[in-house]
Structure formats: C-alpha cells, structure tokens
C-alpha cells in the first residue's frame, strides 16, 4: 500500500508500549524495513520529543518522497493536529 499511496500514511496503534514493540520488530527485520523505506520515510511518534518539530519533518517528507507515521490513539498527534490533503492519504487503525 505504501508504494501506491502518494503522500502520507498514518498508522495508529493502541498504546505506546505496542508502538515501541512494533518499532523494535521492524528494526530487527531489515527486509521489511528496507521495503518500507524504499517508498516512504518512516516516523514513529515519540512521547518525549517535541511533536511540532516531528510533525514539520513528517509534512516535509509527505510533500517530497512520502512518509508513513506510526502514532498512538490518544497520543500527542491524535487530537488537535490537522492531517489534511497529502499528510493523510491513508489511515490504518491497528
């Protein structure tokens, strides 16, 4: 899906623990990571990082090569952020 969908793809997970587990799984499987990063820049929500800076980087990637952003329901990005047009061409709820 990430190869055919232009712009941004949002993937929401139910908790930070699951998000970190998913990130670890991807990092341990370079085949999956390489396939994903060939078509999109990959971002993971970080609850300890400045989310505005992270959002700006994501938006820039969406406008150029495309990006996939792994987020948490009820996290920093789930409320009050405007994912319009190319920033959310597809949303996946896990």
Gaussian input, Z-matrix of N, CA and C with variables (Angstrom, degrees):
# hf/3-21g

backbone

0 1
 N
 C     1     B1
 C     2     B2     1     A1
 N     3     B3     2     A2     1     D1
 C     4     B4     3     A3     2     D2
 C     5     B5     4     A4     3     D3
 N     6     B6     5     A5     4     D4
 C     7     B7     6     A6     5     D5
 C     8     B8     7     A7     6     D6
 N     9     B9     8     A8     7     D7
 C    10    B10     9     A9     8     D8
 C    11    B11    10    A10     9     D9
 N    12    B12    11    A11    10    D10
 C    13    B13    12    A12    11    D11
 C    14    B14    13    A13    12    D12
 N    15    B15    14    A14    13    D13
 C    16    B16    15    A15    14    D14
 C    17    B17    16    A16    15    D15
 N    18    B18    17    A17    16    D16
 C    19    B19    18    A18    17    D17
 C    20    B20    19    A19    18    D18
 N    21    B21    20    A20    19    D19
 C    22    B22    21    A21    20    D20
 C    23    B23    22    A22    21    D21
 N    24    B24    23    A23    22    D22
 C    25    B25    24    A24    23    D23
 C    26    B26    25    A25    24    D24
 N    27    B27    26    A26    25    D25
 C    28    B28    27    A27    26    D26
 C    29    B29    28    A28    27    D27
 N    30    B30    29    A29    28    D28
 C    31    B31    30    A30    29    D29
 C    32    B32    31    A31    30    D30
 N    33    B33    32    A32    31    D31
 C    34    B34    33    A33    32    D32
 C    35    B35    34    A34    33    D33
 N    36    B36    35    A35    34    D34
 C    37    B37    36    A36    35    D35
 C    38    B38    37    A37    36    D36
 N    39    B39    38    A38    37    D37
 C    40    B40    39    A39    38    D38
 C    41    B41    40    A40    39    D39
 N    42    B42    41    A41    40    D40
 C    43    B43    42    A42    41    D41
 C    44    B44    43    A43    42    D42
 N    45    B45    44    A44    43    D43
 C    46    B46    45    A45    44    D44
 C    47    B47    46    A46    45    D45
 N    48    B48    47    A47    46    D46
 C    49    B49    48    A48    47    D47
 C    50    B50    49    A49    48    D48
 N    51    B51    50    A50    49    D49
 C    52    B52    51    A51    50    D50
 C    53    B53    52    A52    51    D51
 N    54    B54    53    A53    52    D52
 C    55    B55    54    A54    53    D53
 C    56    B56    55    A55    54    D54
 N    57    B57    56    A56    55    D55
 C    58    B58    57    A57    56    D56
 C    59    B59    58    A58    57    D57
 N    60    B60    59    A59    58    D58
 C    61    B61    60    A60    59    D59
 C    62    B62    61    A61    60    D60
 N    63    B63    62    A62    61    D61
 C    64    B64    63    A63    62    D62
 C    65    B65    64    A64    63    D63
 N    66    B66    65    A65    64    D64
 C    67    B67    66    A66    65    D65
 C    68    B68    67    A67    66    D66
 N    69    B69    68    A68    67    D67
 C    70    B70    69    A69    68    D68
 C    71    B71    70    A70    69    D69
 N    72    B72    71    A71    70    D70
 C    73    B73    72    A72    71    D71
 C    74    B74    73    A73    72    D72
 N    75    B75    74    A74    73    D73
 C    76    B76    75    A75    74    D74
 C    77    B77    76    A76    75    D75
 N    78    B78    77    A77    76    D76
 C    79    B79    78    A78    77    D77
 C    80    B80    79    A79    78    D78
 N    81    B81    80    A80    79    D79
 C    82    B82    81    A81    80    D80
 C    83    B83    82    A82    81    D81
 N    84    B84    83    A83    82    D82
 C    85    B85    84    A84    83    D83
 C    86    B86    85    A85    84    D84
 N    87    B87    86    A86    85    D85
 C    88    B88    87    A87    86    D86
 C    89    B89    88    A88    87    D87
 N    90    B90    89    A89    88    D88
 C    91    B91    90    A90    89    D89
 C    92    B92    91    A91    90    D90
 N    93    B93    92    A92    91    D91
 C    94    B94    93    A93    92    D92
 C    95    B95    94    A94    93    D93
 N    96    B96    95    A95    94    D94
 C    97    B97    96    A96    95    D95
 C    98    B98    97    A97    96    D96
 N    99    B99    98    A98    97    D97
 C   100   B100    99    A99    98    D98
 C   101   B101   100   A100    99    D99
 N   102   B102   101   A101   100   D100
 C   103   B103   102   A102   101   D101
 C   104   B104   103   A103   102   D102
 N   105   B105   104   A104   103   D103
 C   106   B106   105   A105   104   D104
 C   107   B107   106   A106   105   D105
 N   108   B108   107   A107   106   D106
 C   109   B109   108   A108   107   D107
 C   110   B110   109   A109   108   D108
 N   111   B111   110   A110   109   D109
 C   112   B112   111   A111   110   D110
 C   113   B113   112   A112   111   D111
 N   114   B114   113   A113   112   D112
 C   115   B115   114   A114   113   D113
 C   116   B116   115   A115   114   D114
 N   117   B117   116   A116   115   D115
 C   118   B118   117   A117   116   D116
 C   119   B119   118   A118   117   D117
 N   120   B120   119   A119   118   D118
 C   121   B121   120   A120   119   D119
 C   122   B122   121   A121   120   D120
 N   123   B123   122   A122   121   D121
 C   124   B124   123   A123   122   D122
 C   125   B125   124   A124   123   D123
 N   126   B126   125   A125   124   D124
 C   127   B127   126   A126   125   D125
 C   128   B128   127   A127   126   D126
 N   129   B129   128   A128   127   D127
 C   130   B130   129   A129   128   D128
 C   131   B131   130   A130   129   D129
 N   132   B132   131   A131   130   D130
 C   133   B133   132   A132   131   D131
 C   134   B134   133   A133   132   D132
 N   135   B135   134   A134   133   D133
 C   136   B136   135   A135   134   D134
 C   137   B137   136   A136   135   D135
 N   138   B138   137   A137   136   D136
 C   139   B139   138   A138   137   D137
 C   140   B140   139   A139   138   D138
 N   141   B141   140   A140   139   D139
 C   142   B142   141   A141   140   D140
 C   143   B143   142   A142   141   D141
 N   144   B144   143   A143   142   D142
 C   145   B145   144   A144   143   D143
 C   146   B146   145   A145   144   D144
 N   147   B147   146   A146   145   D145
 C   148   B148   147   A147   146   D146
 C   149   B149   148   A148   147   D147
 N   150   B150   149   A149   148   D148
 C   151   B151   150   A150   149   D149
 C   152   B152   151   A151   150   D150
 N   153   B153   152   A152   151   D151
 C   154   B154   153   A153   152   D152
 C   155   B155   154   A154   153   D153
 N   156   B156   155   A155   154   D154
 C   157   B157   156   A156   155   D155
 C   158   B158   157   A157   156   D156
 N   159   B159   158   A158   157   D157
 C   160   B160   159   A159   158   D158
 C   161   B161   160   A160   159   D159
 N   162   B162   161   A161   160   D160
 C   163   B163   162   A162   161   D161
 C   164   B164   163   A163   162   D162
 N   165   B165   164   A164   163   D163
 C   166   B166   165   A165   164   D164
 C   167   B167   166   A166   165   D165
 N   168   B168   167   A167   166   D166
 C   169   B169   168   A168   167   D167
 C   170   B170   169   A169   168   D168
 N   171   B171   170   A170   169   D169
 C   172   B172   171   A171   170   D170
 C   173   B173   172   A172   171   D171
 N   174   B174   173   A173   172   D172
 C   175   B175   174   A174   173   D173
 C   176   B176   175   A175   174   D174
 N   177   B177   176   A176   175   D175
 C   178   B178   177   A177   176   D176
 C   179   B179   178   A178   177   D177
 N   180   B180   179   A179   178   D178
 C   181   B181   180   A180   179   D179
 C   182   B182   181   A181   180   D180
 N   183   B183   182   A182   181   D181
 C   184   B184   183   A183   182   D182
 C   185   B185   184   A184   183   D183
 N   186   B186   185   A185   184   D184
 C   187   B187   186   A186   185   D185
 C   188   B188   187   A187   186   D186
 N   189   B189   188   A188   187   D187
 C   190   B190   189   A189   188   D188
 C   191   B191   190   A190   189   D189
 N   192   B192   191   A191   190   D190
 C   193   B193   192   A192   191   D191
 C   194   B194   193   A193   192   D192
 N   195   B195   194   A194   193   D193
 C   196   B196   195   A195   194   D194
 C   197   B197   196   A196   195   D195
 N   198   B198   197   A197   196   D196
 C   199   B199   198   A198   197   D197
 C   200   B200   199   A199   198   D198
 N   201   B201   200   A200   199   D199
 C   202   B202   201   A201   200   D200
 C   203   B203   202   A202   201   D201
 N   204   B204   203   A203   202   D202
 C   205   B205   204   A204   203   D203
 C   206   B206   205   A205   204   D204
 N   207   B207   206   A206   205   D205
 C   208   B208   207   A207   206   D206
 C   209   B209   208   A208   207   D207
 N   210   B210   209   A209   208   D208
 C   211   B211   210   A210   209   D209
 C   212   B212   211   A211   210   D210
 N   213   B213   212   A212   211   D211
 C   214   B214   213   A213   212   D212
 C   215   B215   214   A214   213   D213
 N   216   B216   215   A215   214   D214
 C   217   B217   216   A216   215   D215
 C   218   B218   217   A217   216   D216
 N   219   B219   218   A218   217   D217
 C   220   B220   219   A219   218   D218
 C   221   B221   220   A220   219   D219
 N   222   B222   221   A221   220   D220
 C   223   B223   222   A222   221   D221
 C   224   B224   223   A223   222   D222
 N   225   B225   224   A224   223   D223
 C   226   B226   225   A225   224   D224
 C   227   B227   226   A226   225   D225
 N   228   B228   227   A227   226   D226
 C   229   B229   228   A228   227   D227
 C   230   B230   229   A229   228   D228
 N   231   B231   230   A230   229   D229
 C   232   B232   231   A231   230   D230
 C   233   B233   232   A232   231   D231
 N   234   B234   233   A233   232   D232
 C   235   B235   234   A234   233   D233
 C   236   B236   235   A235   234   D234
 N   237   B237   236   A236   235   D235
 C   238   B238   237   A237   236   D236
 C   239   B239   238   A238   237   D237
 N   240   B240   239   A239   238   D238
 C   241   B241   240   A240   239   D239
 C   242   B242   241   A241   240   D240
 N   243   B243   242   A242   241   D241
 C   244   B244   243   A243   242   D242
 C   245   B245   244   A244   243   D243
 N   246   B246   245   A245   244   D244
 C   247   B247   246   A246   245   D245
 C   248   B248   247   A247   246   D246
 N   249   B249   248   A248   247   D247
 C   250   B250   249   A249   248   D248
 C   251   B251   250   A250   249   D249
 N   252   B252   251   A251   250   D250
 C   253   B253   252   A252   251   D251
 C   254   B254   253   A253   252   D252
 N   255   B255   254   A254   253   D253
 C   256   B256   255   A255   254   D254
 C   257   B257   256   A256   255   D255
 N   258   B258   257   A257   256   D256
 C   259   B259   258   A258   257   D257
 C   260   B260   259   A259   258   D258
 N   261   B261   260   A260   259   D259
 C   262   B262   261   A261   260   D260
 C   263   B263   262   A262   261   D261
 N   264   B264   263   A263   262   D262
 C   265   B265   264   A264   263   D263
 C   266   B266   265   A265   264   D264
 N   267   B267   266   A266   265   D265
 C   268   B268   267   A267   266   D266
 C   269   B269   268   A268   267   D267
 N   270   B270   269   A269   268   D268
 C   271   B271   270   A270   269   D269
 C   272   B272   271   A271   270   D270
 N   273   B273   272   A272   271   D271
 C   274   B274   273   A273   272   D272
 C   275   B275   274   A274   273   D273
 N   276   B276   275   A275   274   D274
 C   277   B277   276   A276   275   D275
 C   278   B278   277   A277   276   D276
 N   279   B279   278   A278   277   D277
 C   280   B280   279   A279   278   D278
 C   281   B281   280   A280   279   D279

   B1=1.4516
   B2=1.5234
   B3=1.3135
   B4=1.4669
   B5=1.5277
   B6=1.3307
   B7=1.4669
   B8=1.5191
   B9=1.3191
   B10=1.4540
   B11=1.5297
   B12=1.3118
   B13=1.4600
   B14=1.5293
   B15=1.3328
   B16=1.4711
   B17=1.5310
   B18=1.3168
   B19=1.4654
   B20=1.5083
   B21=1.3379
   B22=1.4544
   B23=1.5142
   B24=1.3243
   B25=1.4559
   B26=1.5237
   B27=1.3179
   B28=1.4554
   B29=1.5216
   B30=1.3301
   B31=1.4604
   B32=1.5225
   B33=1.3351
   B34=1.4635
   B35=1.5247
   B36=1.3296
   B37=1.4622
   B38=1.5232
   B39=1.3418
   B40=1.4652
   B41=1.5281
   B42=1.3386
   B43=1.4700
   B44=1.5218
   B45=1.3297
   B46=1.4632
   B47=1.5205
   B48=1.3241
   B49=1.4649
   B50=1.5205
   B51=1.3277
   B52=1.4510
   B53=1.5307
   B54=1.3191
   B55=1.4586
   B56=1.5287
   B57=1.3272
   B58=1.4662
   B59=1.5265
   B60=1.3327
   B61=1.4668
   B62=1.5241
   B63=1.3326
   B64=1.4641
   B65=1.5266
   B66=1.3232
   B67=1.4684
   B68=1.5280
   B69=1.3189
   B70=1.4642
   B71=1.5267
   B72=1.3169
   B73=1.4669
   B74=1.5271
   B75=1.3238
   B76=1.4638
   B77=1.5248
   B78=1.3286
   B79=1.4633
   B80=1.5214
   B81=1.3233
   B82=1.4634
   B83=1.5247
   B84=1.3252
   B85=1.4646
   B86=1.5183
   B87=1.3313
   B88=1.4621
   B89=1.5272
   B90=1.3175
   B91=1.4625
   B92=1.5240
   B93=1.3221
   B94=1.4633
   B95=1.5260
   B96=1.3185
   B97=1.4643
   B98=1.5185
   B99=1.3186
   B100=1.4651
   B101=1.5120
   B102=1.3303
   B103=1.4687
   B104=1.5230
   B105=1.3122
   B106=1.4580
   B107=1.5218
   B108=1.3076
   B109=1.4639
   B110=1.5323
   B111=1.3235
   B112=1.4630
   B113=1.5254
   B114=1.3242
   B115=1.4614
   B116=1.5280
   B117=1.3240
   B118=1.4672
   B119=1.5231
   B120=1.3262
   B121=1.4588
   B122=1.5232
   B123=1.3178
   B124=1.4604
   B125=1.5265
   B126=1.3458
   B127=1.4616
   B128=1.5224
   B129=1.3271
   B130=1.4564
   B131=1.5223
   B132=1.3228
   B133=1.4614
   B134=1.5202
   B135=1.3081
   B136=1.4561
   B137=1.5187
   B138=1.3152
   B139=1.4586
   B140=1.5222
   B141=1.3317
   B142=1.4626
   B143=1.5213
   B144=1.3183
   B145=1.4628
   B146=1.5166
   B147=1.3168
   B148=1.4560
   B149=1.5379
   B150=1.3297
   B151=1.4644
   B152=1.5221
   B153=1.3117
   B154=1.4773
   B155=1.5252
   B156=1.3155
   B157=1.4579
   B158=1.5326
   B159=1.3099
   B160=1.4539
   B161=1.5335
   B162=1.3263
   B163=1.4656
   B164=1.5277
   B165=1.3236
   B166=1.4654
   B167=1.5262
   B168=1.3322
   B169=1.4621
   B170=1.5230
   B171=1.3279
   B172=1.4638
   B173=1.5289
   B174=1.3279
   B175=1.4702
   B176=1.5180
   B177=1.3187
   B178=1.4693
   B179=1.5269
   B180=1.3138
   B181=1.4627
   B182=1.5234
   B183=1.3329
   B184=1.4698
   B185=1.5196
   B186=1.3129
   B187=1.4677
   B188=1.5216
   B189=1.3211
   B190=1.4644
   B191=1.5258
   B192=1.3107
   B193=1.4672
   B194=1.5171
   B195=1.3235
   B196=1.4567
   B197=1.5178
   B198=1.3344
   B199=1.4603
   B200=1.5188
   B201=1.3183
   B202=1.4659
   B203=1.5242
   B204=1.3300
   B205=1.4600
   B206=1.5235
   B207=1.3171
   B208=1.4584
   B209=1.5286
   B210=1.3250
   B211=1.4640
   B212=1.5172
   B213=1.3379
   B214=1.4569
   B215=1.5267
   B216=1.3575
   B217=1.4582
   B218=1.5295
   B219=1.2964
   B220=1.4641
   B221=1.5190
   B222=1.3215
   B223=1.4605
   B224=1.5223
   B225=1.3109
   B226=1.4613
   B227=1.5224
   B228=1.3258
   B229=1.4570
   B230=1.5257
   B231=1.3008
   B232=1.4649
   B233=1.5260
   B234=1.3185
   B235=1.4612
   B236=1.5236
   B237=1.3127
   B238=1.4531
   B239=1.5177
   B240=1.3106
   B241=1.4629
   B242=1.5213
   B243=1.3117
   B244=1.4516
   B245=1.5285
   B246=1.3215
   B247=1.4539
   B248=1.5214
   B249=1.3187
   B250=1.4621
   B251=1.5223
   B252=1.2982
   B253=1.4630
   B254=1.5260
   B255=1.3227
   B256=1.4654
   B257=1.5239
   B258=1.3223
   B259=1.4654
   B260=1.5236
   B261=1.3214
   B262=1.4632
   B263=1.5278
   B264=1.3060
   B265=1.4639
   B266=1.5192
   B267=1.3286
   B268=1.4510
   B269=1.5344
   B270=1.3318
   B271=1.4629
   B272=1.5194
   B273=1.3343
   B274=1.4543
   B275=1.5262
   B276=1.3257
   B277=1.4604
   B278=1.5270
   B279=1.3041
   B280=1.4675
   B281=1.5146
   A1=111.10
   A2=116.61
   A3=119.40
   A4=112.32
   A5=117.39
   A6=119.25
   A7=111.38
   A8=118.33
   A9=120.64
   A10=113.99
   A11=118.02
   A12=122.00
   A13=108.39
   A14=118.76
   A15=119.85
   A16=110.62
   A17=116.74
   A18=120.49
   A19=112.64
   A20=114.93
   A21=120.94
   A22=114.73
   A23=114.90
   A24=123.52
   A25=106.89
   A26=116.76
   A27=122.08
   A28=108.91
   A29=116.43
   A30=121.91
   A31=107.03
   A32=116.56
   A33=121.61
   A34=110.53
   A35=115.35
   A36=122.89
   A37=108.56
   A38=118.41
   A39=121.03
   A40=116.36
   A41=119.83
   A42=119.30
   A43=110.37
   A44=115.50
   A45=120.11
   A46=110.94
   A47=117.80
   A48=120.11
   A49=111.30
   A50=116.65
   A51=120.30
   A52=110.75
   A53=117.34
   A54=121.57
   A55=110.63
   A56=116.49
   A57=120.50
   A58=111.22
   A59=117.46
   A60=120.91
   A61=110.80
   A62=116.54
   A63=121.45
   A64=110.39
   A65=116.10
   A66=120.33
   A67=110.51
   A68=117.24
   A69=121.95
   A70=110.80
   A71=116.87
   A72=121.38
   A73=110.65
   A74=117.09
   A75=119.99
   A76=111.32
   A77=117.03
   A78=120.76
   A79=112.00
   A80=117.39
   A81=121.55
   A82=112.74
   A83=117.14
   A84=122.04
   A85=109.15
   A86=117.45
   A87=120.17
   A88=113.98
   A89=118.02
   A90=119.80
   A91=110.62
   A92=116.58
   A93=121.21
   A94=110.69
   A95=115.84
   A96=120.80
   A97=110.99
   A98=117.81
   A99=121.13
   A100=111.87
   A101=117.37
   A102=120.49
   A103=110.97
   A104=116.29
   A105=120.67
   A106=111.18
   A107=117.43
   A108=119.80
   A109=113.15
   A110=118.39
   A111=120.23
   A112=111.31
   A113=116.33
   A114=119.13
   A115=113.74
   A116=118.21
   A117=122.05
   A118=110.64
   A119=115.50
   A120=121.23
   A121=106.41
   A122=117.25
   A123=121.81
   A124=110.36
   A125=115.46
   A126=122.27
   A127=109.06
   A128=115.55
   A129=122.64
   A130=107.78
   A131=116.08
   A132=119.78
   A133=109.04
   A134=115.32
   A135=121.47
   A136=107.31
   A137=116.87
   A138=118.84
   A139=113.15
   A140=117.61
   A141=120.86
   A142=112.74
   A143=118.11
   A144=122.15
   A145=110.17
   A146=116.39
   A147=122.12
   A148=109.12
   A149=116.24
   A150=118.96
   A151=112.52
   A152=119.56
   A153=120.31
   A154=110.87
   A155=117.02
   A156=121.09
   A157=109.89
   A158=116.81
   A159=121.41
   A160=110.64
   A161=116.96
   A162=121.02
   A163=110.65
   A164=117.99
   A165=121.55
   A166=111.18
   A167=117.04
   A168=120.81
   A169=110.97
   A170=115.87
   A171=120.74
   A172=110.47
   A173=117.35
   A174=121.51
   A175=111.58
   A176=116.44
   A177=120.80
   A178=110.10
   A179=117.28
   A180=121.19
   A181=111.71
   A182=117.05
   A183=120.45
   A184=111.04
   A185=116.31
   A186=120.37
   A187=112.68
   A188=118.11
   A189=120.13
   A190=110.87
   A191=117.74
   A192=120.94
   A193=114.22
   A194=117.20
   A195=121.45
   A196=109.93
   A197=116.24
   A198=120.40
   A199=110.40
   A200=114.63
   A201=121.62
   A202=106.14
   A203=115.18
   A204=121.19
   A205=108.27
   A206=116.77
   A207=122.75
   A208=107.74
   A209=116.01
   A210=122.86
   A211=111.00
   A212=115.07
   A213=121.39
   A214=109.35
   A215=116.32
   A216=120.05
   A217=107.74
   A218=118.18
   A219=123.57
   A220=113.32
   A221=117.71
   A222=121.71
   A223=109.94
   A224=116.52
   A225=121.97
   A226=112.93
   A227=116.64
   A228=120.25
   A229=113.78
   A230=118.35
   A231=119.44
   A232=113.09
   A233=118.10
   A234=120.15
   A235=110.17
   A236=115.45
   A237=120.91
   A238=115.48
   A239=118.64
   A240=120.84
   A241=108.56
   A242=116.10
   A243=121.60
   A244=109.52
   A245=115.92
   A246=121.42
   A247=107.88
   A248=116.45
   A249=119.75
   A250=111.00
   A251=114.80
   A252=124.97
   A253=112.01
   A254=117.58
   A255=120.67
   A256=114.01
   A257=118.24
   A258=120.70
   A259=112.26
   A260=118.64
   A261=121.06
   A262=110.36
   A263=115.07
   A264=120.02
   A265=111.66
   A266=115.75
   A267=120.30
   A268=108.30
   A269=115.72
   A270=121.46
   A271=107.61
   A272=115.44
   A273=121.93
   A274=107.23
   A275=116.54
   A276=121.92
   A277=107.76
   A278=115.97
   A279=119.80
   A280=109.30
   D1=-38.22
   D2=-176.77
   D3=-65.72
   D4=-26.93
   D5=178.52
   D6=-73.36
   D7=-31.93
   D8=-174.16
   D9=-95.45
   D10=-22.65
   D11=-179.34
   D12=-87.51
   D13=120.86
   D14=177.73
   D15=-78.31
   D16=160.92
   D17=175.23
   D18=74.39
   D19=-139.06
   D20=-171.97
   D21=-100.08
   D22=145.41
   D23=174.86
   D24=-123.55
   D25=126.78
   D26=178.36
   D27=-104.92
   D28=132.32
   D29=177.75
   D30=-123.12
   D31=112.93
   D32=-178.74
   D33=-98.56
   D34=132.07
   D35=176.35
   D36=-116.84
   D37=157.47
   D38=-172.37
   D39=-74.99
   D40=-18.20
   D41=-177.33
   D42=-154.27
   D43=160.87
   D44=175.60
   D45=-65.15
   D46=-36.72
   D47=178.41
   D48=-59.85
   D49=-44.72
   D50=178.82
   D51=-67.37
   D52=-37.77
   D53=177.09
   D54=-60.01
   D55=-46.82
   D56=179.81
   D57=-66.45
   D58=-37.86
   D59=176.07
   D60=-63.12
   D61=-41.87
   D62=179.66
   D63=-65.61
   D64=-41.41
   D65=178.00
   D66=-62.09
   D67=-44.34
   D68=178.36
   D69=-61.34
   D70=-43.06
   D71=178.67
   D72=-60.88
   D73=-44.58
   D74=178.67
   D75=-63.78
   D76=-41.49
   D77=-180.00
   D78=-65.00
   D79=-29.15
   D80=-179.59
   D81=-85.54
   D82=-7.49
   D83=179.55
   D84=-121.39
   D85=83.02
   D86=-175.29
   D87=-61.26
   D88=-25.85
   D89=178.51
   D90=-61.65
   D91=-47.90
   D92=178.87
   D93=-65.63
   D94=-45.48
   D95=-178.79
   D96=-61.23
   D97=-43.40
   D98=179.88
   D99=-63.79
   D100=-42.11
   D101=178.26
   D102=-62.85
   D103=-43.65
   D104=-178.96
   D105=-67.27
   D106=-44.12
   D107=-175.78
   D108=-76.97
   D109=-9.69
   D110=173.04
   D111=-71.15
   D112=-30.45
   D113=-177.12
   D114=-105.18
   D115=-23.21
   D116=-176.25
   D117=-145.02
   D118=153.15
   D119=169.08
   D120=-82.76
   D121=133.29
   D122=-173.95
   D123=-101.37
   D124=130.26
   D125=177.33
   D126=-125.99
   D127=147.25
   D128=173.87
   D129=-125.21
   D130=131.97
   D131=176.10
   D132=-58.52
   D133=135.96
   D134=177.81
   D135=-122.86
   D136=113.71
   D137=-173.75
   D138=-71.63
   D139=-9.19
   D140=179.26
   D141=-104.07
   D142=-0.61
   D143=-176.75
   D144=-105.12
   D145=156.30
   D146=177.25
   D147=-62.17
   D148=109.78
   D149=-173.93
   D150=-71.08
   D151=-26.93
   D152=178.19
   D153=-66.72
   D154=-39.87
   D155=177.36
   D156=-65.87
   D157=-43.11
   D158=179.20
   D159=-64.53
   D160=-40.38
   D161=178.08
   D162=-64.79
   D163=-40.67
   D164=178.97
   D165=-62.26
   D166=-41.22
   D167=177.58
   D168=-64.85
   D169=-42.46
   D170=177.86
   D171=-60.14
   D172=-46.83
   D173=-179.01
   D174=-61.10
   D175=-41.30
   D176=178.33
   D177=-61.78
   D178=-43.86
   D179=178.72
   D180=-64.91
   D181=-36.97
   D182=178.92
   D183=-61.57
   D184=-38.48
   D185=-178.20
   D186=-75.19
   D187=-21.55
   D188=-178.23
   D189=-103.81
   D190=-82.24
   D191=-173.45
   D192=-96.11
   D193=-16.25
   D194=-174.36
   D195=100.16
   D196=157.12
   D197=-176.96
   D198=-151.93
   D199=154.97
   D200=171.60
   D201=-123.67
   D202=133.11
   D203=-174.94
   D204=-122.43
   D205=117.44
   D206=176.75
   D207=-90.39
   D208=121.67
   D209=-172.65
   D210=-129.53
   D211=172.72
   D212=-179.65
   D213=-116.23
   D214=134.12
   D215=170.66
   D216=-53.77
   D217=137.22
   D218=-179.64
   D219=61.90
   D220=18.29
   D221=174.45
   D222=-86.68
   D223=-169.12
   D224=-177.39
   D225=-60.91
   D226=-33.78
   D227=-174.28
   D228=-93.35
   D229=-7.55
   D230=-173.35
   D231=-81.87
   D232=-18.68
   D233=179.77
   D234=-130.81
   D235=133.60
   D236=174.69
   D237=85.12
   D238=-3.62
   D239=178.07
   D240=-97.08
   D241=141.61
   D242=-177.36
   D243=-103.26
   D244=96.83
   D245=177.03
   D246=-93.86
   D247=81.48
   D248=-176.80
   D249=-103.61
   D250=160.42
   D251=175.09
   D252=49.19
   D253=-117.29
   D254=-173.59
   D255=-72.36
   D256=-7.12
   D257=-177.70
   D258=-82.50
   D259=-14.74
   D260=179.42
   D261=-149.81
   D262=68.24
   D263=178.00
   D264=-73.53
   D265=-23.05
   D266=176.19
   D267=-149.05
   D268=142.16
   D269=177.10
   D270=-124.61
   D271=129.16
   D272=179.06
   D273=-115.01
   D274=128.08
   D275=178.10
   D276=-109.40
   D277=121.57
   D278=-178.29
   D279=-111.71

